[in-house]
Amino acid sequence: MMNTQEMIIAGASKQPLKVKRFGYGTMRLTGEGIWGEPANRPEALQILKQCVQSGVNFIDTADYYGDDVTNRLIAEALYPYPADLVICTKVGGARKPDKSWVPFNRPEDLRSSIEHNLRTLKLEQITLVHFRVLAGSDVPFAASMQAMFDMQQEGKILHVGVSNVSAEEVQMAMAMGHVATVENMYGHAQRSSINLYGQETRGGEEVLAICEQNEIPLVPYFSLFQSMPKKDSRISTIAQKYNATDAQINLAWLLHRSPWILPIPGTSSLAHFEENLKATEIKLTEEDMKFLE
């Protein structure tokens, strides 16, 4: 079992969720290019089963992973679901036949996506849904968020979150309704508005500060994807100290950076999944954290 603390999602809601502070992101279970069936389907199903057996009770997915591969894998591996399992999905995007990613965020699009997620996940209500902001959209953010909160009022969604958002968008969403979680790109090497490739990103430390002030969990995506290529010598030094891998220290850093961070590292390897879990056992000291800053 994991050695990590629990956190509350949607504490201001009448139905708060209690989850372990270490989840699993399913995107890597798909085929090459986040498209098609997994290369090793039995292993993909076993990873999902091992999540539950290991104490992980937060699984992140999206119907545009695959296309619609990870949702079906989750249902096949875990349905009927454990009572404490939180399946978090995303809407706001879609995949075209050429495998490109496009916005799918008109109110009618979002409703279609929610209905599709309910069917493939075999649910009557989705516990947590992130509205994902994608570039190239001509739909106002407020219009998309209103559609999300409308479906929450209808009972199709229990909790609403946002993803890939700026500080201003987080605040706008909070003014419209209760925001349960924020899922943004964040990691040891990705905390500014510019990523490793010189590209502008959304969020960063400013969004984390808003989350902490309002007790909203931040779910970081691509935390290892962005951090590992940098090969930070400080990470390697701490890894040697704890006889750990660089990836494990990157994950341990997230767990120690803020009590409001909920990492969701993904992998298609059962051995790598077990390795990631061991990051929850690493207890970084104040000196370690200062060194890593």
Residue pairs with C-beta under 8 A, 6 or more apart in sequence:
1 54
1 55
2 20
2 22
2 54
2 55
2 56
2 277
2 280
3 280
3 281
4 20
4 21
4 22
4 255
4 280
5 20
5 21
5 259
6 18
6 19
6 20
6 21
7 18
7 19
7 20
7 21
7 217
7 259
7 260
7 262
8 16
8 17
8 18
8 215
9 16
9 17
9 18
9 19
9 86
9 128
9 159
9 180
9 181
9 217
10 16
10 17
10 128
10 159
10 178
10 180
10 181
11 215
12 178
13 158
13 159
13 178
13 180
15 158
15 159
17 86
17 127
17 128
17 159
17 180
18 84
19 57
19 58
19 84
19 86
19 262
20 55
20 56
20 57
20 58
21 255
21 259
21 261
21 262
21 263
22 56
22 58
22 251
22 255
22 262
22 263
22 277
22 279
22 280
23 56
23 57
23 58
23 59
23 60
23 88
23 219
23 262
23 263
23 264
24 47
24 48
24 51
24 56
24 58
24 59
24 60
24 264
24 265
24 266
24 273
25 59
25 60
25 221
25 264
25 265
25 266
26 48
26 59
26 60
26 61
26 65
26 70
26 73
26 74
26 266
27 34
27 60
27 62
27 65
27 70
27 266
28 266
28 267
28 268
29 38
29 44
29 47
29 48
29 65
29 69
29 70
29 73
29 266
29 268
30 36
30 37
30 38
30 65
30 66
30 69
30 70
31 37
31 38
31 39
31 66
31 69
32 39
33 99
34 65
34 66
35 66
35 67
35 95
35 99
36 66
36 69
37 66
37 69
38 44
38 69
38 73
38 268
39 268
40 268
41 73
43 268
43 269
43 270
44 73
44 268
45 73
45 76
45 77
46 77
46 270
47 267
47 268
47 269
47 270
47 273
48 59
48 73
48 74
48 77
48 78
49 77
49 78
50 270
50 273
50 274
51 59
51 273
52 78
52 82
52 85
54 277
56 277
57 82
57 84
57 85
57 86
58 86
58 88
58 262
58 264
59 74
59 85
59 86
59 87
59 88
60 88
60 89
60 90
60 183
60 219
60 221
60 264
60 266
61 70
61 71
61 74
61 87
61 88
61 89
61 90
61 121
62 70
62 71
62 89
62 90
62 91
62 93
62 132
63 71
63 89
63 91
63 113
63 116
63 117
63 120
64 90
64 93
64 94
64 95
64 101
64 104
65 71
66 72
67 95
68 116
68 120
71 89
71 117
71 120
71 121
72 120
74 87
74 121
75 120
75 121
75 122
78 85
79 121
79 122
81 87
86 127
86 128
87 121
87 123
87 126
87 127
87 128
88 127
88 128
88 129
88 130
88 161
88 181
88 183
88 219
89 117
89 121
89 126
89 128
89 129
89 130
90 129
90 130
90 131
90 132
90 163
90 183
91 104
91 105
91 109
91 110
91 113
91 114
91 117
91 129
91 130
91 131
91 132
91 148
92 103
92 104
92 105
92 110
92 113
92 130
92 131
92 132
92 133
92 134
92 144
92 163
93 101
93 102
93 103
93 104
93 105
93 132
93 134
94 101
94 102
94 103
94 104
94 109
94 113
95 101
95 102
96 102
101 134
102 134
102 136
103 134
103 135
103 136
103 137
103 139
104 110
104 113
105 131
105 133
105 134
105 137
105 139
105 144
106 139
106 143
106 144
107 143
107 144
107 146
107 147
107 150
110 131
110 144
110 147
110 148
110 151
111 147
111 151
114 126
114 129
114 151
114 156
114 157
115 156
117 123
117 126
117 129
118 124
118 125
118 126
118 156
125 155
125 156
125 157
125 158
126 156
126 157
126 158
127 158
127 159
128 157
128 158
128 159
128 160
128 161
128 180
128 181
129 148
129 157
129 159
129 160
129 161
130 161
130 162
130 163
130 181
130 183
130 219
131 144
131 145
131 148
131 160
131 161
131 162
131 163
132 163
132 164
132 183
133 141
133 162
133 163
133 164
133 165
133 169
133 202
134 164
141 169
141 172
141 173
142 172
142 176
145 160
145 162
145 172
145 173
145 176
145 177
146 176
148 157
148 160
148 177
149 160
149 176
149 177
151 157
152 158
152 159
152 160
152 177
159 178
159 180
159 181
160 173
160 177
160 178
160 179
160 180
161 179
161 180
161 181
161 182
161 183
161 219
162 169
162 170
162 173
162 179
162 181
162 182
162 183
163 182
163 183
163 184
163 221
164 183
164 184
164 185
164 202
164 203
165 173
165 182
165 184
165 202
165 203
165 207
166 202
166 203
166 207
167 203
167 206
167 207
167 210
169 202
170 179
170 182
170 207
170 210
170 211
171 210
173 179
174 214
179 214
179 216
180 216
180 217
181 216
181 217
181 218
181 219
181 262
182 203
182 207
182 210
182 211
182 216
182 217
182 218
182 219
183 218
183 219
183 220
183 221
184 202
184 203
184 204
184 207
184 218
184 219
184 220
184 221
185 195
185 201
185 202
185 203
185 220
185 221
185 222
185 223
185 226
186 203
186 204
186 207
186 208
186 218
186 220
186 221
186 223
186 254
186 261
187 220
187 222
187 223
187 224
187 226
187 227
187 250
187 254
188 223
188 227
188 232
188 235
188 250
188 253
188 254
188 292
189 196
189 226
189 227
189 230
189 232
190 196
190 201
190 204
190 222
190 223
190 226
190 227
191 204
191 205
192 201
192 204
192 205
193 200
193 201
193 202
193 204
194 200
194 201
195 201
195 226
196 226
196 229
196 230
207 218
208 218
208 258
208 260
208 261
210 216
211 217
211 218
211 258
211 260
212 258
212 260
215 260
216 260
217 260
217 261
217 262
218 258
218 260
218 261
218 262
219 261
219 262
219 263
219 264
220 254
220 261
220 262
220 263
220 264
221 264
223 250
223 251
223 254
223 263
223 265
224 247
224 250
224 251
224 265
227 235
227 250
228 246
228 247
228 250
231 246
232 246
234 291
234 292
235 246
235 249
235 250
235 253
235 292
236 246
237 291
238 244
238 249
238 284
238 288
238 291
238 292
239 245
239 246
239 248
239 249
241 288
242 248
242 249
242 282
244 252
244 278
244 279
244 282
245 275
247 265
247 275
247 276
247 279
248 275
248 276
248 278
248 279
248 282
249 279
249 282
249 284
251 263
251 265
251 276
251 279
251 280
252 279
252 280
252 282
252 284
253 284
253 289
253 292
254 261
254 263
255 261
255 263
255 279
255 280
256 284
256 288
256 289
257 289
265 276
267 273
267 276
284 292
